[in-house]
Amino acid sequence: MKILNLYAGIGGNRKLWGNKHKITAVEIDPKIAEVYQNFFPNDVVVVADAHDYLKDNYTKFDFIWSSPPCQTHGQYRYNVGVKAKGYKAVYPDMSLYSEIVFLTHYFHGYFVVENTKPFYKPLIKPSVVLQRHYIWSNFYIEEKKFKTKHIRSKNKISDYNDLFDISDSNIKNKRQVLRNCVEPKLGKHILKHVPLNNEKDKKEFAKGGIIKLKEQKINLFDCPPLMIPISLYNKFLKRNRI
Ligand SMILES: C[S@@+](CC[C@H](N)C(=O)[O-])C[C@H]1O[C@@H](n2cnc3c(N)ncnc32)[C@H](O)[C@@H]1O
């Protein structure tokens, strides 16, 4: 598969994806991008704004993963930062929702947008909740329990060595960068569900046919595009002249 890994960080979600895919990673911080490139030398790493890159390049990929920054949505800044410590309140960054709507309606491949659980009711219902993450996607992902990482109790960067050892890197806030990582097993779990992972589905996809997904409770009017194959949704739109 041709995969676009947006807001790549040092590659938590990508760590267990193996080497058989063609992966392009986009990260805005050159020091973080350099570390990613060292861990994944076969990936193409682009230092750029992922939000712009998505809009200009989405047609080139089969599967897109996006992890837009979560600070302005997350419960930590809201509860600990603003409420307890008196930090300034900020507008939640709406590029999260721009990307979900954009990918849902324009992208003819499969996507995942990942963010931590917000402090408010999400404006678009997520497809699945895994560990501390809300996942918006257009394919079925089985629910699964993942161990919580107890990130708040990990104080030294060596506590994260089983994840990535970045002690020699030039990254300034190493602990924050490590905390930002999606659990690699969770990234692998999601990739396993992308319907393009086997030859039969790939052929169907190339023909523009519907890929049969495992049955999932869906309500077209409640959450139309997020839980069903795009081709099926397009048929639904045509039939209903929307
Ligand atoms: C939550 S972390 C990503 C974690 C990553 N998915 C993982 O599992 O390791 C978000 C990353 O996006 C980067 N970032 C923030 N704004 C960006 C932008 N506009 N374009 C590209 N990268 C950006 C940050 O530097 C940070 O490394």
The ligand as a Tripos MOL2 file, in Angstrom:
@<TRIPOS>MOLECULE
LIG
   27    29     1     0     0
SMALL
NO_CHARGES

@<TRIPOS>ATOM
      1 C1          0.6760   13.7570   18.4880 C.3       1 LIG1
      2 S1          2.2080   13.9030   17.7050 S.3       1 LIG1
      3 C2          2.1870   12.5840   16.5570 C.3       1 LIG1
      4 C3          2.4180   11.2610   17.1360 C.3       1 LIG1
      5 C4          2.6020   10.1730   16.1200 C.3       1 LIG1
      6 N1          1.3730    9.8660   15.4140 N.3       1 LIG1
      7 C5          3.1100    8.9390   16.8200 C.2       1 LIG1
      8 O1          2.3660    7.9860   16.9980 O.co2     1 LIG1
      9 O2          4.2840    8.9720   17.2250 O.co2     1 LIG1
     10 C6          1.9770   15.2740   16.6160 C.3       1 LIG1
     11 C7          3.2020   15.6560   15.7930 C.3       1 LIG1
     12 O3          2.7890   16.5840   14.8160 O.3       1 LIG1
     13 C8          3.7980   17.5240   14.6360 C.3       1 LIG1
     14 N2          3.1330   18.6960   14.0540 N.ar      1 LIG1
     15 C9          2.4660   19.7000   14.6780 C.ar      1 LIG1
     16 N3          1.9260   20.5440   13.7850 N.ar      1 LIG1
     17 C10         2.2800   20.0720   12.5610 C.ar      1 LIG1
     18 C11         2.0060   20.4850   11.2360 C.ar      1 LIG1
     19 N4          1.2570   21.5650   10.9900 N.pl3     1 LIG1
     20 N5          2.4920   19.7650   10.2240 N.ar      1 LIG1
     21 C12         3.2500   18.6590   10.4530 C.ar      1 LIG1
     22 N6          3.5370   18.2040   11.6790 N.ar      1 LIG1
     23 C13         3.0490   18.8990   12.7230 C.ar      1 LIG1
     24 C14         4.4020   17.7380   15.9970 C.3       1 LIG1
     25 O4          5.7250   18.2260   15.8810 O.3       1 LIG1
     26 C15         4.3070   16.3250   16.5830 C.3       1 LIG1
     27 O5          5.5120   15.6420   16.3470 O.3       1 LIG1
@<TRIPOS>BOND
     1     1     2 1
     2     2     3 1
     3     2    10 1
     4     3     4 1
     5     4     5 1
     6     5     6 1
     7     5     7 1
     8     7     8 2
     9     7     9 1
    10    10    11 1
    11    11    12 1
    12    11    26 1
    13    12    13 1
    14    13    14 1
    15    13    24 1
    16    14    15 ar
    17    14    23 ar
    18    15    16 ar
    19    16    17 ar
    20    17    18 ar
    21    17    23 ar
    22    18    19 1
    23    18    20 ar
    24    20    21 ar
    25    21    22 ar
    26    22    23 ar
    27    24    25 1
    28    24    26 1
    29    26    27 1
@<TRIPOS>SUBSTRUCTURE
     1 LIG1         1 GROUP 0 **** ****
